[in-house]
């Protein structure tokens, strides 16, 4: 299979970076948030960050 080059590869890198950034924000929050760590459930902020991550993933899949 031919390797992606040019505009296709550039678009792939951008979309992957968006997904990874959203995931990173979610994970960092849950690691630092006392409520998320002690209760084992997402706080309101974590829930919003999780939704943003899911939306980013769906945007890549579309």
C-alpha positions in Angstrom: 0.0 0.0 0.0 1.3 3.4 -0.9 2.2 5.8 1.9 0.1 8.9 2.3 1.8 12.0 1.2 1.1 15.6 0.6 -2.3 17.1 1.5 -3.8 13.7 2.6 -1.0 13.1 5.1 -1.2 16.7 6.3 -4.9 16.4 7.0 -4.4 13.0 8.8 -1.8 14.6 11.0 -4.1 17.5 11.9 -7.1 15.4 12.7 -5.0 13.0 14.8 -3.5 15.9 16.7 -7.0 17.2 17.5 -8.0 13.8 18.9 -4.8 13.4 20.9 -5.1 16.9 22.3 -8.7 16.4 23.4 -7.8 13.0 25.0 -4.8 14.6 26.8 -7.0 17.3 28.3 -9.5 14.7 29.5 -6.8 12.5 31.1 -4.9 15.3 32.7 -8.1 16.6 34.3 -9.0 13.2 35.7 -5.5 12.7 37.1 -5.6 16.1 38.9 -9.2 16.4 39.9 -9.8 15.2 43.4 -13.5 14.5 42.7 -12.8 12.4 39.7 -10.1 10.4 41.5 -11.9 9.8 44.8 -15.4 9.2 43.6 -14.5 7.2 40.5 -17.0 9.1 38.3 -16.5 12.0 36.0 -17.2 15.4 37.5 -19.0 18.0 35.3 -15.8 19.3 33.8 -14.5 15.8 33.0 -17.8 14.9 31.4 -17.5 17.9 29.1 -13.9 17.0 28.2 -14.9 13.4 27.5 -17.7 14.6 25.2 -15.2 16.9 23.4 -12.8 13.9 22.9 -15.6 11.7 21.6 -16.7 14.5 19.2 -13.1 14.8 18.0 -13.0 11.0 17.4 -16.3 11.0 15.5 -15.0 13.9 13.4 -12.0 11.8 12.4 -14.2 8.8 11.6 -16.5 10.8 9.4 
